[in-house]
Amino acid sequence: MLTGFARAFKTPDLRKKLLFTLGILVLFRLGASVPLPGVNYANVNECIKEAGGNGGLFGMINMFSGGALLQLTIFALGIMPYITASIILQLLTVVIPRLEALKKEGQAGQTKITQYTRYLTLALGVLQGTGLVATAQSGTLFRTCTVGSQIVPDTSIFRTSVMVITMTAGTVMIMWLGELITDRGIGNGMSILMFTSIAAGFPSALWGIKKSGKIFAGWGEFGLVIVVGLAMVCLVVFVEQAQRRVPVQYAKRMIGRRSYGGTSTYIPLKVNQAGVIPVIFASSLLYIPALIVQFSGDSTSSWAQWISTNLTKGDHPVYLTLYFLLIVFFAFFYVAISFNPEEVADNMKKYGGFIPGIRAGRPTAEYLGYVLNRITWPGSLYLGLIALVPTVAIAFFQGSQNNFPFGGTSILIIVGVGLETVKQIESQLQQRNYEGFLR
């Protein structure tokens, strides 16, 4: 692998792409440290120190922003508005015929959908920025902090508008940086930025575990976390690479004196076809009840107390059960809307392809649906178990979920993005007759 990196940097055009990507990542991390106007950062630092790095309900968004959310920087919203916009557009593609037609138009239609995604990202940036500023002004961002309500001293409309516009501009800039990486760098730009945001929190989280540990001055817990993290990475790599290859045979066709077709290929159906989307959906849905209690101001009623008791603590049995069931449900839901067996069967029939032993047309679609359901079960259970690992860490370390760096969502994203990026570099090396990373 190290030889592959050396050869990648020896190739002029590939070296240029790698250095360009690294430069964009440096700018991205610098932007995550630029202060937002109108924020008292002495109070912010005091609240972060009192909370011990715990983002509470905003933990996942803070992770995706690389810690910029709780620090209230210009990149506080991170890449989350773009992720949300992309998921919404993907879901609407199944519902709205116009978007489905655009998807089938090829590159021109995809360009139009990308433009819609940008507009929706801008709107979500304004909406989420307004919500974040209102939360900071009311002191809800750090509820247990004594100076939490003094983070934003000036609550005038002008100051609020400046803060929202600044954060929205930061979101647009992040989207632009991601597209620059996609066009002129290596890998998918948005995925690389997400990878960087999550990985940026690893060193401080690991050092926090070492400082709070008791075995061998904290080195015992530190080493145990490293071992658990490596085991999780190996498991995720194994499952993410696992796939069911459905064989496809194309019949021979005689055109004049030449024979066309007659080739054998396969349809790769991944065990984890949904990726990390079900975990994000389930986490976001479980945030809603607690947010309703926070902003309603009614914490004494029976329903508010039940939500505060059962749906705000990550180690509560009710929370764990709902979290696991929602992940399994959304795994099947997302696979159902992202993979259409009937469309695949029609395309195979159009080009003379068939699965050996299965008739073309409807029987092929039913067979693909059957296989997809069978492999989605282990994939969804795997996602649910991986997502519950931080809860085990909370029980063991008696700490915060955000202090445990190898959470299920973060490992899934980091390993997935890392594998895809390495594959892209490897394919470009192979085009130049070089050995890849995995040889």
HUBELQUI-V127180 format. One record per residue. RES is the residue in one letter. PSI is psi in whole degrees, 0 to 359 (* if undefined). NEAR is the number of other C-alpha atoms within 8 Angstrom. Layout:
# HUBELQUI-V127180
res psi near
RES PSI NEAR
RES PSI NEAR
This chain:
# HUBELQUI-V127180
res psi near
M 317 8
L 325 6
T 321 7
G 319 10
F 317 9
A 318 8
R 329 9
A 320 11
F 343 10
K 343 7
T 119 8
P 308 7
D 325 6
L 323 10
R 320 11
K 319 8
K 318 11
L 316 11
L 324 8
F 316 11
T 316 11
L 322 8
G 318 8
I 321 10
L 324 10
V 316 8
L 321 8
F 317 11
R 328 9
L 319 8
G 331 10
A 355 14
S 357 10
V 125 9
P 150 8
L 135 11
P 140 6
G 9 9
V 135 11
N 102 10
Y 342 8
A 317 6
N 324 11
V 313 13
N 323 9
E 320 8
C 320 13
I 321 11
K 320 8
E 323 7
A 346 11
G 28 6
G 3 8
N 119 11
G 358 10
G 232 5
L 338 9
F 17 7
G 314 10
M 318 7
I 322 11
N 324 14
M 317 11
F 337 13
S 4 18
G 30 15
G 1 13
A 338 15
L 306 14
L 337 11
Q 353 10
L 60 11
T 181 14
I 339 14
F 31 17
A 324 16
L 341 18
G 215 15
I 3 14
M 319 10
P 322 14
Y 320 11
I 314 8
T 316 9
A 319 13
S 319 9
I 318 8
I 315 8
L 323 10
Q 322 8
L 321 9
L 336 9
T 327 12
V 332 10
V 318 6
I 119 8
P 326 8
R 316 7
L 325 11
E 322 10
A 321 9
L 322 13
K 327 11
K 354 7
E 358 9
G 220 8
Q 321 6
A 317 8
G 321 12
Q 325 11
T 320 8
K 318 9
I 321 12
T 321 8
Q 319 8
Y 322 8
T 321 12
R 315 10
Y 317 8
L 324 9
T 318 13
L 314 12
A 317 8
L 327 10
G 316 13
V 316 12
L 312 8
Q 325 10
G 318 13
T 318 10
G 321 8
L 318 9
V 318 11
A 322 8
T 319 10
A 321 14
Q 326 13
S 351 8
G 4 13
T 339 11
L 320 10
F 87 10
R 327 7
T 0 6
C 138 9
T 332 6
V 24 9
G 328 16
S 355 11
Q 16 10
I 319 14
V 93 11
P 320 9
D 112 6
T 21 8
S 161 6
I 322 6
F 313 6
R 321 10
T 319 11
S 319 8
V 317 9
M 317 13
V 316 12
I 320 9
T 314 10
M 323 17
T 320 13
A 323 8
G 320 13
T 317 15
V 321 10
M 320 8
I 317 12
M 319 11
W 317 8
L 320 11
G 320 13
E 327 10
L 318 10
I 319 15
T 319 12
D 319 6
R 357 8
G 212 12
I 131 13
G 181 11
N 122 10
G 313 14
M 320 11
S 321 9
I 319 11
L 322 12
M 318 12
F 314 11
T 319 10
S 316 14
I 315 14
A 334 9
A 335 8
G 354 12
F 310 9
P 313 7
S 323 7
A 317 12
L 318 12
W 327 9
G 322 9
I 320 13
K 319 12
K 326 8
S 354 7
G 162 13
K 343 8
I 119 8
F 49 6
A 33 9
G 346 13
W 335 10
G 311 11
E 322 12
F 312 13
G 323 8
L 319 8
V 320 9
I 317 8
V 315 8
V 319 8
G 317 9
L 321 8
A 319 8
M 320 10
V 317 10
C 318 8
L 315 8
V 318 11
V 317 10
F 313 8
V 320 10
E 330 10
Q 346 7
A 139 8
Q 153 8
R 118 10
R 108 8
V 117 9
P 141 10
V 131 12
Q 133 12
Y 129 12
A 153 9
K 143 9
R 135 8
M 118 8
I 106 7
G 234 4
R 4 5
R 149 6
S 129 8
Y 151 8
G 206 8
G 13 9
T 159 8
S 135 8
T 196 7
Y 159 8
I 115 9
P 114 8
L 110 10
K 147 11
V 317 13
N 75 11
Q 334 9
A 346 9
G 220 7
V 1 10
I 316 10
P 324 15
V 318 12
I 317 9
F 312 10
A 317 12
S 316 9
S 321 8
L 324 7
L 344 10
Y 333 9
I 310 8
P 318 9
A 323 13
L 322 9
I 319 8
V 319 13
Q 315 10
F 347 6
S 331 7
G 358 6
D 89 8
S 4 9
T 344 6
S 164 7
S 320 6
W 323 6
A 321 11
Q 322 10
W 317 9
I 317 12
S 328 11
T 320 8
N 335 11
L 11 14
T 342 10
K 124 9
G 346 8
D 8 9
H 139 9
P 321 7
V 315 8
Y 314 13
L 318 11
T 313 8
L 319 8
Y 313 12
F 314 11
L 322 9
L 322 10
I 316 15
V 317 14
F 312 9
F 334 12
A 312 14
F 321 11
F 313 8
Y 322 11
V 322 11
A 326 8
I 342 9
S 340 6
F 117 6
N 103 8
P 325 10
E 320 9
E 318 7
V 318 9
A 319 13
D 318 9
N 320 8
M 317 11
K 324 11
K 323 7
Y 15 7
G 26 8
G 153 12
F 155 13
I 126 12
P 126 7
G 355 4
I 131 9
R 150 9
A 157 12
G 228 10
R 317 9
P 325 9
T 318 13
A 318 12
E 321 9
Y 317 9
L 319 9
G 321 9
Y 313 8
V 319 8
L 319 9
N 322 9
R 319 8
I 343 11
T 331 14
W 303 9
P 328 9
G 318 13
S 320 13
L 322 9
Y 317 8
L 316 14
G 319 14
L 319 9
I 321 11
A 337 11
L 355 11
V 317 10
P 329 12
T 320 10
V 322 8
A 323 12
I 315 13
A 325 9
F 313 6
F 349 7
Q 42 7
G 198 8
S 149 8
Q 326 10
N 345 10
N 349 12
F 111 13
P 334 10
F 56 9
G 161 11
G 313 12
T 315 11
S 318 10
I 318 12
L 316 11
I 313 11
I 314 11
V 317 11
G 313 10
V 319 11
G 317 8
L 316 8
E 320 9
T 318 11
V 322 9
K 321 8
Q 316 10
I 320 11
E 318 11
S 324 9
Q 327 9
L 320 12
Q 330 10
Q 337 7
R 21 6
N 33 6
Y 159 8
E 147 9
G 187 12
F 328 11
L 19 4
R * 5
